[in-house]
Amino acid sequence: AATSSNGRASDLIVDFAIAGPHADARLSLRLIDRHSGLILWAEDYPFDDSDYDRSLAHFAANVHANVETLSLKLGRNGQERQPRAVREEYELILELTRGAGEQELLVAQHRLDALVARRPAFALARALRVRVTADLILRHGHDPRLAASAVAEARTLVEDYPFAADFKYTLARAQLAAGDEAGALSNLYAAARDLPFLERDILALERQVEEANTAVATR
């Protein structure tokens, strides 16, 4: 965790993970709001255990200049105001989803269903459940009809917390799973104003949409 100039703990936390086989390992860095648990910035780098200082320096240099203004407070529906057992369960599930395979995501989905049933207003748990559903569809070929409820859930989160770019990103993931590329692109544009790392996702999706349009035009 970072500390401020007056020595107090910062509201912002940087966490990291190293994933993948040794030859193709990736270093994942995320800047997280301590109170809400929302991701304010994230980057992914090839991992070289002999020279990772450049990755750290790049991450630090590119953190949004005004990111502290995005310290998002979700009030009683945020992580800080949940009972300790709920916070711990959420954190364990969140860790389970990092770079997860299909079985881990299915376990996470089951645990999130139980957590949301106990704490239906816990916004972060609801958003994470949407992203897990989207990942199961997009990465593991699960039934795309499951995306409709995920999109509806994400829309509610965006309406309730319009300041939270992370929830716009969550909605975009659900829309992608539902096959709504235009809607996903619109929400990625909106989220990228506060989450600049999404520029890569936007470029990839723009190319995908352009290629699909070209294919239709040449039929």
Order of alpha helices (4+ residues) and beta strands (2+ residues): beta-beta-beta-alpha-alpha-alpha-alpha-alpha-alpha-alpha-alpha
